[in-house]
């Protein structure tokens, strides 16, 4: 985790320069980083990157002594960008499914209108078996297995 190691370097460098405020903004334990949720993790990583850039531009010698380099900052920024792209994927997928569902509702209504029309026309057929068969087929029955799990197959007793 690049943000974790860069954060430790920023905290150490800030502390050595007498800036406890910035050190507190960047120093978190590994378990704290791992417990952070998506947006909090991303915001904290971006804050560490900003602090590291600030140290590199204002105190380049001290930053270099602590291991804060342009390469480390670039690597951490790339990881943050990649992570940002990943955490937005589920939200995009949900929005896409919602749009598709909204579109299918209109199509379902159109098909239902056709079936309603057919319901009115089918009674004109002279064959009562056909009419009763059609009406029976129009009833949807969900004969699912219910809320319980399917039974496990019997063990092979060979």
N, C-alpha and C positions, 0 to 999 in steps of 0.2 A: 504494500500500500504506500504509494509515493507520497500522498498527502501527510500520512503519519510521520514518515521519516523527515520530510521537509519541515513539518510543524515542529518536530523536536529540535531541528537545526535553527529554525527561526526563534524558538523560545530561548535556546541557549545563547544565541547571538544577541537577542534583545536584552536578556538578563545581564550579559557581560557589558552591555552598553548602558545599563542602569534603567532600562525601560521595562518595568514589571507588568505594565498594562498590556503591551503587545505580547509579552511572553505568555501571559494568561490567556490571550486570545488564540494562541497557536499550540499550546501544550496540552495535549489530551492523551490519556492512556490508550493503548491499542484496543482494550475492551470497550472503551468509550466510543472510539471510532467505529467499531463493529456494531455497536448498539444503535448508532444514529440511523434514522430513517432517511429515505431518498432525498427530499429537498433540504433537510438539515445537513446531511452529509455533504451534499453539493455546495451549499452556502458556506459551510465551514472550510471546505477545501479551497473554494475561491478566495475566502478571506486569508487563508494561509499563503496562497499564491500572491495576493496583493501585498501582504506584509513582506514576503520574501523579495518581491520586486522593489519595494521601497527600501529595504536594507541594502540590496545590491546596488541601487542607484545612489544612495546617500552615504553608505558606509561599506564601500566595495572591499576594502582590506579585511575588515572584521567579518564580513559576510563570507569571504573566501576562506578565512580561517575556520569558520564553522561548517563549511561544506556547502554553502549556498552558492550555486553556480547557475549560469544561464541554462545549461543543459538540464539541470535538476528542475528548474522552474518550468521549462518548456515541456519536459516529460510529464510533470504533474498536471500542467494545464491541458495537455493532450488527453491524459486519463480522465480529467474532469469533463472535458468536452465529450469524450466517448461515453462516459457514464450518463451525462445529460441526455444524449441521444437515446440511450437505452431506457432510461426511466420514463420517458414520454411515450414509448411504444404502446404500453397497455392502454393509456388514455386515448391514443389515436385509434386503437383497435375497437375500443368500446364505442367511440363516436361513430366509427364506420359501420359497426353492427347496428347501432341505433338508426342510422340513416337508411340502411338496407331494410330494417324491420318496418320503418315508416313507409317505405316504398311498397313493400309487399302487402301492407294492409289495403291499399287501393286495389291491388290485383286480386286479393281475396274477395273484396267487396264486388268486383266485377264478375268473378266466377260465381259467387253466390247469387247475383242477379240473374245470371244465365240459368242456374239451377232452379230458381224460383219460377222463371218462365217455363222451364221444362215441366215443373210440377203441375202447372196449370194445363199444359198440353197433353201430358201422358194419360190423363183420365179419358181422353177421347178415343184411345185405342180400344177395340172391341174385345181383346183377349184379357180377361180378368187375371189370369196367372201372370202375364207380363206386367200389368199395372201393379199388382201386389208385390211382385219381385222388385220392381223399380222402387216402390215406396219403402220396402224393407232395406234395400241397398242404400237408401238416403240416410238411414239412421246410423250414426257413428257410435260404436261401442268401444270403449277402451277397456280391454280385458287384461291389462297389465298385471304383473304379479304382486303388486301392492308395495307397501313401504319396506317389507322385509327383504333380505337377500335371498337369492336363489339357493336352493339346497345344494350342498356339495355332492359331487358324484360319489357313488359308493367306491370304497377302496378296491383295488385290483387284487383279488385273492388267488393268485396263480402260484 
